[in-house]
Amino acid sequence: MKKIYVILLLTMFATSVGYAEVSKAEKKALIGLYNSTNGNHWVKKWDLNAPVTKWYGVKVVEDKVVEINLFHNNLMGQVPSVIAELKHLEVLNLAFNSLTGELPSEIASLSKLKVLKLEMNRIKGEIPTSIGNLVVLEEFSAFNNFLSGEIPESIGNIKNLKILNLSSNTLKGDIPSSLGELTSLESLGLFENTLEGAIPKEMGNLKNLKELVLANNSLNGEIPKEFEQLASLEVFQIQNNKFSSFKNLEMMETKEYLVFDYDKEDRKIDFRDLKFKETRMADTKFEDIEE
């Protein structure tokens, strides 16, 4: 009899673990996202009566929602402010959908977020100035939207950032000098905006940078001489701007570029260590390819 009792207890425990559920607040936030983005028309819909662990693109660890990946799933509508209730979220991928409206400032309260992918949508408005609160963020990609306004100075607070791609929007104003604080940055794409002013010399601190794409803006002045410190660059595109001089480019030492583009009117530049025969001159924009 005692054995049977123990077996029943173990069975009940296993059953309760198997049907463990996220908190009411997190489930409410997920349903809010579903309703706000026209869930009935998603390619892969959620069965709201099934456990959250069964919902497409949702990853749950220890009863907490840690990832939402709804890439290319026909989301329409606006990202709701209630998303802030997903306090344990580490990955939010809503790329390649038809999202509209503004990015809610509440998204900056997701303190554990490491990946934020919003590219190829129709999101408008300014990047929240509080974006700098996402201090553990490693990737922020929002290219091909309708984002406007200036790049927030607070973005320099995100010291773990490795990928920042804000290309193909309508961002304006100067490139904030605080970008020079992002010393972990490996890829920076600001292609095709309306950015102006000189490139901040502080960007010469980005010694881990492999891809730098600033083409198709209204940037002016000289290329900072501090760029000679960017020895890790493999992709470097600054064409179609309004620079007054490219002279400092000759100070840049690199053995090989995969892509190198600038406005080539200045024929007097004497590149120190650039192997043009091995360099692909390309008029391509910064691309993000989903694997």
Secondary structure, DSSP 8 states (H G I E B T S, - for coil): -HHHHHHHHHHHHHHHHHT----HHHHHHHHHHHHHTTGGG-SS---TTS-GGGSTTEEEETTEEEEEE-TTS--EE---GGGGG-TT--EEE--SSEE-SB--GGGGG-TT--EEE--SS--EEE--GGGGG-TT--EEE--SSEEESB--GGGGG-TT--EEE--SS--EE---GGGGG-TT--EEE--SSEEEEE--GGGGG-TT--EEE--SSEEEEE--GGGGG-TT-SEEE--SSEEEE-GGGGG---S--SEEE--TT-TT---SS--GGG-B-----------
